[in-house]
Amino acid sequence: MDEKLLRYVPAAKREAIRDAYRDQDGIWICLRYGWEASRTDSGCHVIHEDTIAGLRYQIAGIRRNEAETQPVFPSLQR
């Protein structure tokens, strides 16, 4: 994980981050299960941007995905 990138993530959203890195294709943030990048495709767990400005815009849209936090088969949960 690139700690330098985490300085752009507000403390309240850091628990959502599984990995953050930069490579030749840009900046990537991978989200944990139960979180989504709501400013991209529905249910998206990966943010990819070329600029810090774009990254900050996408980070602001990170939110819990309630559909993923519920058991898929509640009757099997005991």
Buried (B, 14 or more C-beta within 10 A) or exposed (E): EBEEBEEBBEEEBEEBBEEBEEEEEBBBBBBEEBBBBBBBEEEBBBBBBEEEEBBEEBBEBBBEBEEBEEEEEEEEEE
